[in-house]
Amino acid sequence: MLKNFSYPLGNDWTTDEIISVTDFYRQVEDAYELSQGVTVSALLSAYKAFKQVVTSKSQEKQLGKQFEQLTGYSLYLTLKAARETAKKSVKMTIGG
């Protein structure tokens, strides 16, 4: 599903940092939108790169809230599901 919105990004981020953050956002989107979801390893790898840019928990929560308001997709719940599953992939649904 193609949507038009702007990801929440930092004004002072470099191009590489923006790419790292948007890659993580795309992984979360794909967990909701793709029928097979995303692999846990790809999601967690993207999150690790995201955390190199967004080091503070408060900034992560703020960006997560903005992302969820824009997309309806939860960074927190997606990561939680990825960490708790024994499967190799994670598939999310809105509201559950």
Buried (B, 14 or more C-beta within 10 A) or exposed (E): EEEEEEBBBEEEBEEEBBEBBBBBBBBBBBBBBEEEBBBBEBBBBBBEBBBEBBEEEEEBEEBBBBBBEBBEBBBBBBBEBBEEEEEEBBBBEEEE
